[in-house]
Amino acid sequence: MGRLDDRIAIVTGAASGIGAATARRLAVEGAHTVVADLNLDGAKAVTEEIRAAGGSATAVPVDLGDIDSVRVMVATAVDIYGGLDVLHNNAAATHLAARQDLAVLEADPAVWDDTMRINLRGTMVAIQAAVPHMIARGAGSIINTSSGAGLAGDLRNPAYGASKAALINLTKYVATQYGKQGVRCNAIAPGFIVTPASAGSAHGAIREKMLRHHLTPRLGRPEDVAAAVVFLASDESAFVTGHTLRVDGGLLSHQPYVADLREA
């Protein structure tokens, strides 16, 4: 028996990284999993992996920047499986954060708008489409992927960080407005997670600099976030809502000078 047997789940940004790991883990726990991504070929590949392992999954294209595309994603999940129990809003405009999301005085307003449109508005529209189906089933769990960037400042990526901070408060609003109807909403704030997209910045000196500020002996893995999503999707977290769970190896748990004192 899995913790999510016969539940219906959507994971956005599920073609790679955290989303792919989460889709696989939800399926292992028994969920019928909609693997949604702009990269449909990647989503299909993850879907085939899940099916080959005995799980239930369907690949669905979605563009978080397109309202109609987001609504069709939710409608497709409901049409195929008959309802919706779990929504993991994981997709984000990481391509903008990596190359174009510069310091505030250098910021391009168009990049700011695109980041908010994908990261924040896309999540809101997905929630709008999902909540009525969850209410109809008497319960549901929404998990939004925020970030440590939404909890503390950095040298770049202000649009990304601001969008992720807004997701934390959107999470609280959804939890407040629909909790009495059985819908829970929580957020996860990952720290530095080593994925194919981030691997280039997780080698050599940069890796060591990141690691010395963690309280754990290693950096994060996509599977660490997937485990947290499964917990928040399952009945084990039935009394948890409106909460942001940091999955960051303790990165934001200590005074900024701890690494220096440890080495002194």
N, C-alpha and C positions, 0 to 999 in steps of 0.2 A: 504493500500500500504506500502510495506517495502522499505527500502533504497537500498536494493540489490535484488529486484525482478528479478528472472530468471537468475541471474548471477551464474557462476560456480566457486566454491571455493575449494581449497585444504587446509587442516590444518594438519600439521605433529605434531606428539606427542599429538594426540587428544584423547587418551584413558582416560586421567585424567588431573586434575589440570587446568592450564591456557589453554591448548589446548582443553580440553573438554568444558570448559566454552565458549571459542571462537567459537567452532563448533556449539554449541547450539545457541549462539547469532546470528551468521551468518545465520543460518537456520530460526530463528525468523524473521530476516530482509528480508527473501524471497530467499536466495541463495540456490542453489543445492550444498550440502556440502559433500565433500569427507573427511571422517574421517580416517586419515592415522596414523598407529602406528605399532611398532614392536609387541606390545601386541594386537593381532587381536581380542581376546575375549573381551578385554576392549573396543576396537573400535566398535565392534558389539553392545555392551551394550549401548554405547553413541548413536549409530545410531538408535537403537530401541527407545530410549528416544525421539529423535528428531522426528521420524516417529509417535510415539504415540501422540505427541503434534501437529501433522499436518504438520510437515516440511518434506523436501526432503533431504535424506542423504544416503550415501553408505560407507560401511567400506572397507578399502583397506589395506593390509599389506605393511609395508615398513621398510627397514633396511637402515638407513642413512649412514651406513658404507659400503654399497654395491652399487656400481655405477649402476649396472643393475636394482637393486630393485627400486632405485629412479626413473630411467627412465620409468620403467614399471608403477609406481604409476601415473606419469603424463599421460602416454599413456592411462591408464585405465580410468582416469577421462575424457579425451577427447573422448574416445570411447563410454563411457556411456552417457555423457551429450552433446557431440558435440562441445566442445571448452573449453577454460579456461580464466577466468577473474581475479581471485584473487588467490594468493599463499601466505599462511602464514607459513613461515619457523620457526616453533616453537620448534621442537624436539631438544634435546641436550643430551649429555652424562652425565646426572646428577648422574648416579650411580658411575661414576669415580670421579666426583667432591666431592661426599659425603664421599668416603672412601679412595681413592688412590691418589688424587691430593694434594700432600704434599708441604711444603715450598721448595723454589728453591734448596737449598743445599741438600735436601732429595728427590728431584724429580726423578722419574723413567722415562727415556726417552721413554719407551714403552707406559706409560700412557699418556705422552705428545703427542705422535704420534696418539694414538687412539682418544684422545680428539679432535685433529685437524681434523682427518679423518671424524669424525662424525659431529662435530659442524660446521666446516668450509667447508671442501670439500663436504660434503653431501649437504649443502645449495647451494654451487656453482653449483653442478650438477643439483639440482632441478631447479635452475634459468635457467641454460642452456637449460633444457628440456622444461621449461614453456614459455620462452620469445617468441619463434617463433609462438606459438599458440596465444599469446596475440597480437603480431603484426598483425597476420592474421585477428584478430577481430577488429583491429584499436585502441585498448586500453587495459590496464591491470594495476593491482596494486599488487606489491610484498611488503610484510611486513615481515621483519626479526626480530626475537626476540633476541636482544642483552641482556644487563644486566648492572646494576650499577657496577658490577664487571669489566666491560669493560671500565669504566670511572674513576675508582679510585682503589688504591691498598688495599690489605687485608693481613691477617696473613697467609692464606693458599690459595689453589686453583689457583696457577699462570697459569696453562695451561688453565683452564676454562676462567679465566679473559682475557688472551691473545687472546683466540679464539673469545671471545665476542667483544673485541676491534677491531679485524680484521674484524668482521662482520659489524661494523659501517663504516669502510672504503670501504668494498666491496659494501655496500649499496650505497655509493656515486659514485662509479665507474659504477654500473649498471644504476643508475639514469642519469649519464652523457652520457653514451654510447647509451642508448635506449630511452631517453626522447623524442626526436624528432619524434620517431615512436609510441608515445602514451603510452609508458610503464613508469609508476612511480615506484619508489622504495624508501621505507622508513624503518626505524628501530624503535623499541620500546625498551627502557631500563627499565625494571621493577626493582623496589627496592625489599624490603623484602615482598614477597607475601605468605600469609598463605595458603598452600595447604596440602593435605594429606602427601606429601613427606617432607614438611618442618615443619609440625605441631609439631614434636618432639623437634624442636629447638625454638618453639614459645610459650613456657610455662614458668610460674614462673619468676625467676630472669632474664633469658635471654630475655624473652618477654618484660619485663619492661626496660631493657637496650636498646633494639632495639627501643621501642616506644618513649623513652625520646629524641631520636635524630631525630624523625620525626616531621614535622610541622603540621601534621594532628592528630586528636584525636584517630585514630585507625591505625592498620597496614593494608597492602594491601590485597585485595581479587582477585581471578582469574577474577571475573566479571569486575573489574576495568581495567584490561588489555584487556579483550574482548571488552569493550566499545571503547577503543582506536583503536583496530584493525578494528572495524566496521567503525569508522570515516575515517581511512586511506584507507579502501577498497572502500568507497563510493565516490560519486561525490562531496560531501561536502568538500573534501580535494583535489579537482582537481588541485589546484595551489600549492600543497605541494609535494615536492619530494627531495630526497637526505637528508632528515631530520631525526634526532634521537629524538624521543619524550620520555622524562623521565616520567614514571608512578611510582613514588617512594615516594609519600607523602612529597615531599620537602627534602628528605634525603640528597641530594647533593647540596642543594641550599644555605646553610648557613656556617658560620665560624665554625670550629670544637669545639669551646668553648661555643657555644650558649646554649646548654643544661645545662652546669655548671652554666652559668650566670643566666639563668632563675630560677634555684633553689637556687641561692645564696641569 
